[in-house]
Amino acid sequence: MQALAEFAPLVAFFVTYSLRGLYAATAVLMVAMLALLAFDWLRQRRIPPLHALSAALVLVLGGATLLLHNRLFIQWKPTVLFWLVSAAFIASFWIGERTLTQRFLEPALAGRMPVSPQQRSLGGVLLTARCAQSRGRLRRERAHLGVFQVVRPGAAHLRVRRAAGAVVEPGRTRAG
């Protein structure tokens, strides 16, 4: 039941995205994340920290996506989440008595397999690698779309500085 509840916002996002587009799907995701937090509270009388962090990122970056009509903000959500979780894994070496990997794996392993410090750091390293991959994908897409876009009510204004140094505005081109 808990796994189904955790995937419900993602399913709602993809269904709405396929039917209505990104902006409607972002609004649905924001509402679904709030519903997930309410479900967690009603069922367990607590909100898991990862759900709270994910909901906060969805609300902030989703709100920016809807307000500015720029899809890059909601696309940053997984990258920021992975960076924060990987930083927590790495910081757990210096904070607390046990690392996050130990806290997560000890109940499952129950002393059957000793875990070395190198193995404990694997979680943080893998998450950091995933963050770098996600960041690279966004950087390539951002270079394709342009650096910055401002949308005002009634008219879209776009001024882009490309890597080649040319400044592009709608309707005209000049060397930078």
For each residue, the residues with C-beta under 8 A, 3 or more apart:
1: 4 5
2: 5 6 43
3: 6 7
4: 1 7 8
5: 1 2 8 36 39 40
6: 2 3 9 36 51
7: 3 4 10 11
8: 4 5 11 12 32 35 36
9: 6 12 13 29 32 33 35 36 58
10: 7 13 14
11: 7 8 14 15
12: 8 9 15 16 28 29 32
13: 9 10 16 17 25 26 28 29 32
14: 10 11 17 18 25
15: 11 12 18 19
16: 12 13 19 20 24 25 28 29
17: 13 14 20 21 22 24 25
18: 14 15
19: 15 16 24
20: 16 17 24 25
21: 17 24 25
22: 17 25 26 65 71 74
23: 26 27 65 66 69
24: 16 17 19 20 21 27 28
25: 13 14 16 17 20 21 22 28 29
26: 13 22 23 29 30 62 65 66 74
27: 23 24 30 31 62 66
28: 12 13 16 24 25 31 32
29: 9 12 13 16 25 26 32 33 58 62 74
30: 26 27 33 34 58 59 62 63
31: 27 28 34 35
32: 8 9 12 13 28 29 35 36
33: 9 29 30 36 37 54 55 58 59
34: 30 31 37 38 55 59
35: 8 9 31 32 38 39
36: 5 6 8 9 32 33 39 40 51 55
37: 33 34 40 41 47 51 52 55
38: 34 35 41 42
39: 5 35 36 42 43
40: 5 36 37 43 44 46 47 48 51
41: 37 38 44 45 46 47
42: 38 39
43: 2 39 40
44: 40 41
45: 41
46: 40 41
47: 37 40 41 51 52
48: 40 51 52
49: 52 53
50: 53 54 85
51: 6 36 37 40 47 48 54 55
52: 37 47 48 49 55 56
53: 49 50 56 57 81 84
54: 33 50 51 57 58 77 81
55: 33 34 36 37 51 52 58 59
56: 52 53 59 60
57: 53 54 60 61 77 80 81
58: 9 29 30 33 54 55 61 62 74 77
59: 30 33 34 55 56 62 63
60: 56 57 63 64
61: 57 58 64 65 73 74 76 77 80
62: 26 27 29 30 58 59 65 66 73 74 77
63: 30 59 60 66 67
64: 60 61 67 68 70 73
65: 22 23 26 61 62 68 69 70 71 72 73 74
66: 23 26 27 62 63 69
67: 63 64
68: 64 65 73 149 150 151
69: 23 65 66 151
70: 64 65 73 149 151
71: 22 65 74 75
72: 65 75 76 138 141 142 145
73: 61 62 64 65 68 70 76 77
74: 22 26 29 58 61 62 65 71 77
75: 71 72 78 79 138 141
76: 61 72 73 79 80 138
77: 54 57 58 61 62 73 74 80 81
78: 75 81 82 134
79: 75 76 82 83 131 134 135 138
80: 57 61 76 77 83 84
81: 53 54 57 77 78 84 85
82: 78 79 85 86 127 130 131 134
83: 79 80 86 87 131
84: 53 80 81 87 88
85: 50 81 82 88 89 127
86: 82 83 89 90 124 127 128 130 131
87: 83 84 90 91
88: 84 85 91 92 100
89: 85 86 92 99 100 101 121 123 124 127
90: 86 87 93 121 124 128
91: 87 88 94 95
92: 88 89 95 96 98 99 100 101 124
93: 90 99 120 121
94: 91
95: 91 92
96: 92 99
97:
98: 92 102 103 106
99: 89 92 93 96 102 103 120 121
100: 88 89 92 103 104 123
101: 89 92 104 105 115 119 120 121 122 123 124
102: 98 99 105 106 115 120
103: 98 99 100 106
104: 100 101 107 108 123
105: 101 102 108 109 115
106: 98 102 103 109 110 111
107: 104 110
108: 104 105
109: 105 106 112 113 115
110: 106 107
111: 106
112: 109
113: 109
114:
115: 101 102 105 109 119 120
116: 119 120
117: 120 121
118: 121 122
119: 101 115 116 122
120: 93 99 101 102 115 116 117 123
121: 89 90 93 99 101 117 118 124 125
122: 101 118 119 125 126
123: 89 100 101 104 120 126 127
124: 86 89 90 92 101 121 127 128
125: 121 122 128 129
126: 122 123 129 130
127: 82 85 86 89 123 124 130 131
128: 86 90 124 125 131 132
129: 125 126 132 133
130: 82 86 126 127 133 134
131: 79 82 83 86 127 128 134 135
132: 128 129 135 136
133: 129 130 136 137
134: 78 79 82 130 131 137 138
135: 79 131 132 138 139
136: 132 133 139 140
137: 133 134 140 141
138: 72 75 76 79 134 135 141 142
139: 135 136 142 143
140: 136 137 143 144
141: 72 75 137 138 144 145
142: 72 138 139 145 146 147
143: 139 140 162 163
144: 140 141
145: 72 141 142 149
146: 142 149 158 160 162 168
147: 142 160 161 162
148: 159 160
149: 68 70 145 146 156 158 160
150: 68 157 158 159
151: 68 69 70 156 157
152: 155 156 157
153:
154:
155: 152
156: 149 151 152 170
157: 150 151 152 170
158: 146 149 150 168 169 170
159: 148 150 167 168 169
160: 146 147 148 149 167 168 169
161: 147 165 166 167 176
162: 143 146 147 165 166 167 168
163: 143
164:
165: 161 162 175 176
166: 161 162 173 174 175 176
167: 159 160 161 162 174 176
168: 146 158 159 160 162 173
169: 158 159 160 172 173
170: 156 157 158
171:
172: 169
173: 166 168 169
174: 166 167
175: 165 166
176: 161 165 166 167
